[in-house]
Amino acid sequence: MAKKALIVEDDGDISELLRIYLKRDGFEVKQAEDGGKGVELAKSFEPDVVLLDIMLPVMDGWEVCKQIRAFSHVPILMLTAKGETRDKVAGLEMGADDYITKPFEVKELMARVHAVLRRTDAAPEEKPRRLEFDKLVIDLDSYELIVDGTKIDTPPKEMELLFHLASAPNRVYTRNQLLDEVWGFDYFGDSRTVDVHIKRLREKLEGVSTQWRLKTVWSVGYKFELGEE
């Protein structure tokens, strides 16, 4: 069955170019020219991947991403003319899986599309993926993070990063290892992506328990540490 791609882009030329390339690669494609229509199609069309511009009429891409994340874990690639770090951070915080700045090479964009789909397709489904610690439950089957009895809204990639660290307590991971093992070896981002996600996780987890913590190992990386200092 063909993979389905949703393009949410108000620039008709860019949207049509993406449609042509996606169709050539065998995708079934739907297009939306504004954020509101994009959210509607994400619900009805149920795409396998979303290419999402930030500067959109009706609602911007950040809000679209936030609304899609409320009902779907579909991979989202943000497309924007803005290249500042703060804009990339905003997209990642909303739950985007990747980020590419205009103007871009269509071949690179397609490589990213296929990379994120490979990571999604490769995700193991055969066994439960749930970890429990003092006042903390990380459940990847339902993508729920429960902190001190309360469910905390958490973007998928933050969940996957936390689960990966907590699956090997006290093991130190470098940023590059985490990029390889959580985002995938062919991820096009940089190590700041990991720092952004760790920062957001700490905001949710800091001070919850003395039995575990997310710890920075300076000049090396991060670990999920069990036991008090």
C-alpha positions as CSV (number, residue, x, y, z in Angstrom):
1,M,0.0,0.0,0.0
2,A,1.3,3.4,-0.9
3,K,2.5,5.7,1.8
4,K,0.4,8.9,2.3
5,A,1.9,12.4,2.5
6,L,0.2,15.6,3.5
7,I,1.7,18.9,2.3
8,V,0.6,22.0,4.3
9,E,2.0,24.9,2.3
10,D,0.5,28.2,1.1
11,D,3.1,28.8,-1.6
12,G,1.5,27.1,-4.6
13,D,4.8,26.6,-6.5
14,I,6.5,24.9,-3.6
15,S,3.5,22.8,-2.8
16,E,3.2,21.6,-6.4
17,L,6.9,20.8,-6.6
18,L,6.7,18.7,-3.5
19,R,3.6,17.0,-4.8
20,I,5.4,16.0,-8.0
21,Y,8.4,14.6,-6.3
22,L,6.3,12.7,-3.7
23,K,4.1,11.2,-6.4
24,R,7.2,10.1,-8.3
25,D,8.3,8.3,-5.2
26,G,5.0,6.5,-5.0
27,F,3.2,8.6,-2.3
28,E,-0.5,9.3,-2.3
29,V,-0.6,13.1,-1.7
30,K,-3.0,15.6,-0.3
31,Q,-2.4,19.4,-0.2
32,A,-3.6,22.1,2.1
33,E,-3.1,25.8,1.6
34,D,-3.8,26.9,5.2
35,G,-3.3,25.7,8.7
36,G,-7.0,25.0,9.4
37,K,-7.4,22.8,6.4
38,G,-4.1,21.1,7.2
39,V,-5.4,19.9,10.6
40,E,-8.7,18.7,9.0
41,L,-6.8,16.7,6.4
42,A,-4.5,15.3,9.1
43,K,-7.6,13.8,10.8
44,S,-9.4,12.6,7.7
45,F,-6.5,11.6,5.4
46,E,-4.4,10.0,8.2
47,P,-1.1,10.6,6.4
48,D,2.2,8.7,7.1
49,V,4.2,11.9,7.0
50,V,3.4,15.7,7.1
51,L,5.4,18.4,5.4
52,L,4.4,21.5,7.3
53,D,5.2,25.2,6.5
54,I,5.4,27.6,9.5
55,M,4.1,30.8,7.9
56,L,0.5,29.9,7.0
57,P,-2.8,31.6,6.9
58,V,-5.6,30.8,9.4
59,M,-3.2,29.3,11.9
60,D,0.6,29.0,11.8
61,G,2.6,25.8,11.5
62,W,3.5,25.8,15.2
63,E,-0.2,25.7,16.1
64,V,-0.9,23.1,13.4
65,C,1.9,20.9,14.8
66,K,0.5,21.3,18.3
67,Q,-3.0,20.3,17.2
68,I,-1.9,17.3,15.2
69,R,0.2,16.1,18.1
70,A,-3.0,16.1,20.2
71,F,-4.3,13.1,18.2
72,S,-1.5,11.7,16.1
73,H,2.2,10.7,16.3
74,V,2.6,11.0,12.5
75,P,6.2,12.2,11.6
76,I,6.2,16.0,11.0
77,L,8.8,17.8,9.0
78,M,8.7,21.6,9.4
79,L,9.4,23.8,6.3
80,T,10.2,27.4,6.8
81,A,12.2,30.4,5.5
82,K,13.4,31.1,9.0
83,G,16.7,29.6,10.0
84,E,17.3,31.0,13.5
85,T,18.0,28.5,16.3
86,R,14.9,29.8,18.2
87,D,12.6,28.9,15.4
88,K,14.1,25.4,15.2
89,V,13.7,25.0,19.0
90,A,10.1,26.1,18.8
91,G,9.3,23.5,16.1
92,L,11.0,20.7,18.1
93,E,9.2,21.8,21.3
94,M,5.9,21.5,19.5
95,G,6.7,17.9,18.6
96,A,8.2,18.2,15.1
97,D,10.5,15.3,14.0
98,D,12.7,17.3,11.7
99,Y,13.2,20.8,10.4
100,I,14.5,22.1,7.0
101,T,15.0,25.7,6.0
102,K,14.0,27.2,2.7
103,P,15.4,27.3,0.1
104,F,16.1,23.6,0.2
105,E,17.2,20.9,-2.2
106,V,14.3,18.7,-3.0
107,K,16.6,15.7,-3.0
108,E,17.6,16.4,0.5
109,L,14.1,16.9,1.6
110,M,13.0,13.6,0.1
111,A,16.0,11.9,1.8
112,R,14.7,13.3,5.1
113,V,11.2,12.1,4.4
114,H,12.4,8.6,3.7
115,A,14.7,8.7,6.7
116,V,11.9,9.6,9.1
117,L,9.7,6.9,7.6
118,R,12.4,4.3,8.0
119,R,12.7,5.2,11.7
120,T,8.9,4.9,12.1
121,D,8.7,1.6,10.2
122,A,11.6,0.2,12.2
123,A,10.0,0.9,15.6
124,P,9.5,-2.4,17.4
125,E,5.9,-3.3,18.1
126,E,6.2,-6.9,19.3
127,K,6.7,-6.3,23.1
128,P,5.4,-3.8,25.6
129,R,7.5,-0.7,26.1
130,R,6.8,0.5,29.6
131,L,9.3,1.5,32.3
132,E,8.4,2.3,35.9
133,F,10.5,4.1,38.5
134,D,9.7,6.1,41.7
135,K,6.9,8.5,40.8
136,L,7.6,8.0,37.0
137,V,6.0,5.8,34.3
138,I,7.3,6.0,30.7
139,D,4.9,4.1,28.4
140,L,5.8,4.0,24.7
141,D,2.9,1.8,23.8
142,S,0.4,4.6,24.7
143,Y,3.0,7.4,24.5
144,E,2.1,8.5,28.0
145,L,4.4,10.1,30.5
146,I,3.1,9.9,34.1
147,V,4.9,12.0,36.7
148,D,3.9,11.6,40.3
149,G,0.5,10.3,39.2
150,T,-0.2,12.9,36.7
151,K,-0.2,12.4,32.9
152,I,2.1,15.0,31.3
153,D,1.7,16.1,27.7
154,T,5.0,15.2,26.0
155,P,6.1,15.3,22.4
156,P,6.9,11.8,20.9
157,K,10.6,12.5,20.4
158,E,11.0,13.6,24.1
159,M,9.3,10.3,25.1
160,E,11.6,8.3,22.9
161,L,14.7,10.0,24.2
162,L,13.7,9.6,27.9
163,F,12.7,5.9,27.3
164,H,16.1,5.3,25.6
165,L,18.1,6.8,28.5
166,A,16.0,5.1,31.2
167,S,16.2,1.7,29.4
168,A,19.9,1.7,30.4
169,P,20.1,3.4,33.8
170,N,23.5,5.0,34.7
171,R,24.9,4.5,31.2
172,V,26.3,7.7,29.7
173,Y,25.4,8.5,26.1
174,T,27.1,11.1,24.0
175,R,25.0,13.5,22.0
176,N,26.0,11.8,18.8
177,Q,25.0,8.4,20.1
178,L,21.6,9.7,21.1
179,L,21.2,11.3,17.6
180,D,22.1,8.0,16.0
181,E,20.0,5.8,18.3
182,V,16.9,7.9,18.9
183,W,16.7,10.1,15.8
184,G,18.4,7.6,13.4
185,F,21.8,7.4,11.8
186,D,20.7,9.4,8.8
187,Y,19.2,12.3,10.9
188,F,20.3,15.7,9.4
189,G,20.2,17.7,12.6
190,D,22.9,18.6,15.1
191,S,23.7,17.9,18.8
192,R,21.8,21.0,19.9
193,T,18.6,19.0,19.1
194,V,19.5,16.7,22.0
195,D,20.1,19.6,24.4
196,V,16.7,21.1,23.5
197,H,14.9,17.9,24.3
198,I,16.8,17.3,27.5
199,K,16.0,20.8,28.7
200,R,12.3,20.3,28.1
201,L,12.3,16.9,29.9
202,R,14.1,18.4,32.9
203,E,11.3,21.1,33.1
204,K,8.9,18.2,33.5
205,L,10.9,16.0,35.8
206,E,13.2,18.1,38.0
207,G,12.7,17.5,41.7
208,V,10.1,14.8,41.3
209,S,12.2,12.0,43.0
210,T,15.5,11.6,44.8
211,Q,15.8,8.1,43.4
212,W,16.6,9.1,39.8
213,R,17.4,12.1,37.7
214,L,18.5,13.2,34.2
215,K,22.2,14.1,34.7
216,T,24.6,16.0,32.4
217,V,28.0,14.4,32.2
218,W,30.1,17.4,31.3
219,S,32.0,17.2,28.0
220,V,30.5,13.8,27.4
221,G,26.7,13.7,27.3
222,Y,23.7,12.6,29.4
223,K,22.5,9.7,31.5
224,F,19.4,8.6,33.4
225,E,21.0,8.2,36.9
226,L,19.5,5.9,39.5
227,G,20.3,6.4,43.2
228,E,20.9,9.5,45.3
229,E,24.0,11.6,45.0
